Amino acid sequence: MAKKAVATLKDKTAGKGSVKCIRMVRSERSGAYVFQEDIIPIDKEKDFFAGK
């Protein structure tokens, strides 16, 4: 039986103070919407959604 590798979202440098944020942005090249996702510290959450 084959073994399956399981990836985790645990960021060892940030600890428990991190969140995964996903937002939709419009591509200037094609005009379609794409999803931008990142794992960031909690205090940088508002900057991520503001597009900074």
MDTraj code that builds the backbone (N, CA, C; nanometers):
import mdtraj as md
import numpy as np

residues = "MET ALA LYS LYS ALA VAL ALA THR LEU LYS ASP LYS THR ALA GLY LYS GLY SER VAL LYS CYS ILE ARG MET VAL ARG SER GLU ARG SER GLY ALA TYR VAL PHE GLN GLU ASP ILE ILE PRO ILE ASP LYS GLU LYS ASP PHE PHE ALA GLY LYS".split()
xyz = np.array([
    [0.0848, -0.1170, 0.0000],
    [0.0000, 0.0000, 0.0000],
    [0.0896, 0.1236, 0.0000],
    [0.0535, 0.2219, -0.0777],
    [0.1332, 0.3446, -0.0894],
    [0.1072, 0.4370, 0.0293],
    [0.2123, 0.5086, 0.0686],
    [0.1982, 0.6058, 0.1771],
    [0.1672, 0.7420, 0.1175],
    [0.0889, 0.8174, 0.1872],
    [0.0495, 0.9505, 0.1406],
    [0.1129, 1.0564, 0.2312],
    [0.1789, 1.1536, 0.1696],
    [0.2369, 1.2635, 0.2468],
    [0.1289, 1.3677, 0.2722],
    [0.1211, 1.4176, 0.3935],
    [0.0195, 1.5154, 0.4311],
    [0.0889, 1.6465, 0.4637],
    [0.0513, 1.7527, 0.3939],
    [0.1085, 1.8846, 0.4202],
    [0.0259, 1.9555, 0.5261],
    [0.0935, 2.0317, 0.6098],
    [0.0239, 2.1077, 0.7116],
    [0.0448, 2.2553, 0.6882],
    [-0.0439, 2.3376, 0.7425],
    [-0.0347, 2.4821, 0.7294],
    [0.0423, 2.5449, 0.8444],
    [0.1048, 2.4643, 0.9248],
    [0.1735, 2.5177, 1.0422],
    [0.3019, 2.5883, 1.0008],
    [0.3067, 2.7156, 1.0296],
    [0.4255, 2.7960, 1.0028],
    [0.5064, 2.7992, 1.1318],
    [0.6228, 2.7389, 1.1315],
    [0.6990, 2.7242, 1.2548],
    [0.7551, 2.8564, 1.3051],
    [0.7704, 2.9556, 1.2187],
    [0.8266, 3.0834, 1.2625],
    [0.7205, 3.1730, 1.3245],
    [0.5970, 3.1678, 1.2776],
    [0.4931, 3.2588, 1.3255],
    [0.4202, 3.2044, 1.4480],
    [0.4180, 3.0749, 1.4668],
    [0.3492, 3.0173, 1.5821],
    [0.1988, 3.0180, 1.5625],
    [0.1253, 3.0377, 1.6709],
    [-0.0206, 3.0334, 1.6635],
    [-0.0810, 3.1661, 1.6213],
    [-0.0008, 3.2696, 1.6058],
    [-0.0532, 3.4004, 1.5716],
    [-0.0591, 3.4256, 1.4230],
    [-0.0928, 3.3234, 1.3435],
    [-0.1004, 3.3433, 1.1996],
    [-0.2354, 3.2942, 1.1464],
    [-0.2783, 3.3546, 1.0356],
    [-0.4050, 3.3186, 0.9727],
    [-0.3831, 3.3042, 0.8228],
    [-0.4690, 3.2270, 0.7591],
    [-0.4656, 3.2132, 0.6141],
    [-0.5728, 3.3049, 0.5568],
    [-0.5321, 3.4012, 0.4756],
    [-0.6241, 3.4976, 0.4168],
    [-0.6339, 3.4741, 0.2666],
    [-0.7551, 3.4806, 0.2158],
    [-0.7803, 3.4624, 0.0731],
    [-0.8634, 3.5802, 0.0255],
    [-0.8216, 3.6438, -0.0847],
    [-0.9012, 3.7516, -0.1425],
    [-0.9038, 3.7371, -0.2940],
    [-1.0058, 3.7936, -0.3547],
    [-1.0218, 3.7910, -0.4993],
    [-0.9701, 3.9214, -0.5574],
    [-0.8848, 3.9120, -0.6577],
    [-0.8349, 4.0302, -0.7266],
    [-0.8571, 4.0117, -0.8759],
    [-0.8728, 4.1218, -0.9441],
    [-0.8974, 4.1165, -1.0876],
    [-0.7650, 4.1263, -1.1622],
    [-0.7415, 4.0366, -1.2539],
    [-0.6195, 4.0355, -1.3333],
    [-0.6269, 4.1456, -1.4383],
    [-0.5230, 4.2283, -1.4443],
    [-0.5225, 4.3363, -1.5433],
    [-0.5006, 4.2826, -1.6844],
    [-0.4317, 4.1719, -1.6973],
    [-0.4014, 4.1163, -1.8288],
    [-0.5247, 4.0553, -1.8952],
    [-0.5972, 3.9698, -1.8223],
    [-0.7098, 3.8985, -1.8830],
    [-0.8459, 3.9498, -1.8375],
    [-0.8507, 4.0219, -1.7260],
    [-0.9780, 4.0700, -1.6740],
    [-1.0507, 3.9691, -1.5879],
    [-0.9965, 3.8489, -1.5758],
    [-1.0594, 3.7455, -1.4941],
    [-1.0203, 3.7638, -1.3479],
    [-1.1008, 3.7080, -1.2598],
    [-1.0700, 3.7136, -1.1179],
    [-0.9777, 3.5978, -1.0808],
    [-0.8799, 3.6264, -0.9963],
    [-0.7898, 3.5242, -0.9445],
    [-0.7897, 3.5344, -0.7927],
    [-0.7571, 3.4259, -0.7274],
    [-0.7525, 3.4227, -0.5823],
    [-0.6090, 3.4386, -0.5365],
    [-0.5889, 3.5311, -0.4434],
    [-0.4574, 3.5519, -0.3845],
    [-0.4672, 3.5082, -0.2394],
    [-0.3843, 3.4120, -0.2017],
    [-0.3902, 3.3614, -0.0656],
    [-0.2508, 3.3611, -0.0049],
    [-0.2478, 3.3819, 0.1255],
    [-0.1213, 3.3910, 0.1954],
    [-0.1431, 3.3601, 0.3430],
    [-0.0401, 3.3106, 0.4081],
    [-0.0438, 3.2878, 0.5521],
    [0.0358, 3.4011, 0.6153],
    [-0.0336, 3.4827, 0.6939],
    [0.0266, 3.6045, 0.7475],
    [-0.0001, 3.6154, 0.8968],
    [0.0768, 3.6978, 0.9686],
    [0.0473, 3.7223, 1.1100],
    [-0.0855, 3.7968, 1.1261],
    [-0.1476, 3.7810, 1.2403],
    [-0.2795, 3.8395, 1.2644],
    [-0.2767, 3.9916, 1.2545],
    [-0.1686, 4.0547, 1.3004],
    [-0.1655, 4.2006, 1.2993],
    [-0.1482, 4.2595, 1.1591],
    [-0.1110, 4.1817, 1.0593],
    [-0.0953, 4.2298, 0.9212],
    [-0.2187, 4.2020, 0.8347],
    [-0.3248, 4.1525, 0.8975],
    [-0.4448, 4.1107, 0.8252],
    [-0.5119, 4.2274, 0.7519],
    [-0.5266, 4.3404, 0.8163],
    [-0.5929, 4.4552, 0.7544],
    [-0.5128, 4.5095, 0.6368],
    [-0.3803, 4.5061, 0.6457],
    [-0.2963, 4.5508, 0.5343],
    [-0.3119, 4.4583, 0.4131],
    [-0.3277, 4.3284, 0.4376],
    [-0.3451, 4.2342, 0.3279],
    [-0.4741, 4.2618, 0.2511],
    [-0.5832, 4.2855, 0.3238],
    [-0.7108, 4.3086, 0.2573],
    [-0.7215, 4.4482, 0.1990],
    [-0.6373, 4.5406, 0.2458],
    [-0.6352, 4.6752, 0.1878],
    [-0.5531, 4.6788, 0.0590],
    [-0.4822, 4.5702, 0.0295],
    [-0.4052, 4.5627, -0.0939],
    [-0.2660, 4.6203, -0.0811],
    [-0.2174, 4.6404, 0.0396],
    [-0.0843, 4.6990, 0.0590],
    [0.0236, 4.5924, 0.0600],
])
top = md.Topology()
chain = top.add_chain()
for i, resn in enumerate(residues, 1):
    res = top.add_residue(resn, chain, resSeq=i)
    for name in ("N", "CA", "C"):
        top.add_atom(name, md.element.get_by_symbol(name[0]), res)
traj = md.Trajectory(xyz[None], top)
